[in-house]
Amino acid sequence: MKTANCSDLMKLSIPAVRYALAKGLSERYGMDQSRIALSLGITQAAVNKYLSDKCSANISKLGKAAYASGIVGDDMLDAASSADTKKLNRMIDRAASGKAMIDLVGKKLGMKVALLA
């Protein structure tokens, strides 16, 4: 099993959370790519990659699992749809670095995350 450090985890998990949010905002709220990009603080091109599944397979896999497992839930979608950027960024950071996401990386990607004590 490959070991990932915290930096590796964040390089996968933050985009995965954004992927899940972009999908949820598009499907649930019918938001267009420009509005999603503005809400998430990313480019419209990044949103397009997420919505068309042209991002890396690992990000897509983690994003779908994060959405299905509730790591990205209604509270985050509501914050994103209301454009509460500060609150949303705190939620993204918390979700991306939380135990549930660490467990998801291990389960979906077969990686062990080495955390500093």
Buried (B, 14 or more C-beta within 10 A) or exposed (E): EEEBEBEBBBBBBBBBBBBBBBBBBBEEBEBEBEBBBBBBBBEBEBBBBBBEEEBEEBBBBBBBBBBEBEBBBEEBBBBBBEEBBEBBEEBBBEBBBBEEBBEBBBEBBEBEBEEEE
